[in-house]
Amino acid sequence: RLGPTSRALVYHQVLRPEYYSLIGEIGGMCTSKIESILFANMLGQGLAKGMRKLMAIDETSADISLQEVRKVFQDVSDRLEGGNKDYIFDSASRKLGFTAADLTFAALATPLLRPPEMDVLNGGPKFESRWPEALNSLRDELRATPAGKHVLKVYHNHRFGVGRTARPNNSGRHVIPKSIGRNKVPVGVGATLAIGVVAAIAVGGHHQMSKL
């Protein structure tokens, strides 16, 4: 119930013309030059519209998703007994500790809560003011719940090894996607075509693409 709903909520907000530059920058942070140029320029040329259609994202599905997300967070908060349990499947008589349930919930809640440990993938503080206000408001609302606090705790304690001591401001505690070699262009016809596609989209979009 949380994966598709969080996806619908986030995409409904950011797949709007006023946020294309934000998503283009975030989407291209850990990619090759070719990928980042293609993505940024194609958002307004049908990619955003196609993504909305493919995932059935609109005002109605976003409203339904928001209600469902709040229900899920309430369910998990109840399971955690308002924050009195350390992990989702712990009980008074049995402590199971960190399980796949905690891992899955934390992972699926990430787009909504944007944990500090994942700043390298969502832009971090430098993009904070550029995110849609609706998403920032929802993030703060969900982080304040027992379920939201649990997600932040899971990332803090488990993302880089159980029991590791956090550094100030989580410095150095981030996932770093592999990016070495991404800008290497293959030799031959493939390279010529790739360069042509990038150039076409960068200077004019569909008209030049049709010529290619």
C-alpha angles and dihedrals in degrees: 000000000000106000102060092035096053089046092052093048096050097042093046089060102039101038090079125108093248090060100042092099092051094049091042091056095044093044092051100045096096101026136086122276090253093052094047093049092047094048096045094048097042096053092081095037098068104295095102091045091048092050091052092050095045093051095037092238118168140126093286097049090045092053091048090047092052091054091047093048091053090049092051092049090049091049092051091044088054091049088052088050093235094310098314093113123067097215137021098252098038116118137184091264101034133040110201094168123195111008140165088274092064092043094050096045092049092048095049092045093053098093089054100041100033096206115215091242088067097049091117089065100042101036099256125221096338090067096038097105093045097060116098110275090231090061094045090050092049091047091055092046094051095042089058093058122089088247092052092047088051092056092052090048092050091053092045095049104031113023093085102024134312114288098001114157113246118238120226110292088356089284110181093008099110137112110245115204118221108261105154111121096009092122094056109117117212116242122248136022093341091060093048092050093046092051091046093052092050092048092047095051093043094055104034121341124215098016094057092039091058089054091054 
